[in-house]
Amino acid sequence: MCKLINDCNILAMGSKVISETRANKAADLWLTREFAEDASESGKKKRAAALAALAKIEDENFK
């Protein structure tokens, strides 16, 4: 989501909360994901929806 939302170029994973297998899969996805370049109205809506989904996850897990 970070690349979709704000072209973030940092991936951080905690070794105590993610397995090596999942970390490798996440890194593979991260490295092959394109940065957001869609400035169209539908692209803006996708980014807004992604931000809303991220806010919901944060609200549920970081109280």
N, C-alpha and C positions, 0 to 999 in steps of 0.2 A: 504494500500500500504506500510506503514512503516514496517510492519512485513515481507512483501515480499521482500522489497528492502534491508533493513539493520538490520533486527531483532530488530527493535525498540520496547521498552517495555513501552512506555509512550503514553497515550491518553489524549489530552487536548481539551476541548470544551468550547466555550464562551456562557454563558447563554443569551446573547443579540443577538446571531446569530443562535442559534439552539433551536428548541422547546424541551420540556421535552420528548415528544414521540420519536422524532428523536434521541435524546441523548440516550435514553434507548435502541433503536434499534442498534445504533452505538456501544454502550457498549457491548451489547449481541454479536454482530458480532466480536468485538475486542477480547472478552474473549474466544470465540470459535475458533478463527483463529489460525492455526498452524504457527510456525516460518518457515522461509525459510531454507530448508535443501538440496535443489536440486542443486548440484554442476555440473550437466551435462551441456552440451552445450545448450540444449533447456532451461534449467533453467536460464542460464546466459543471453540468448536472452530475456526471459520473464522479467527478472529484468532490462535489458537495455531498453526494451520497456516501462516498468512501469516508469522508471526514465525520459524517454523522454516525456511521457504523463504528469508527474508531472511538469516538466520544462515548458511545454506548458501552463498548468493551472496557474502556477506562473507568467509567462510572461503576460498572458491575464488579470490577476486579481491584480497583485501587481506592478503597474507601478509607 
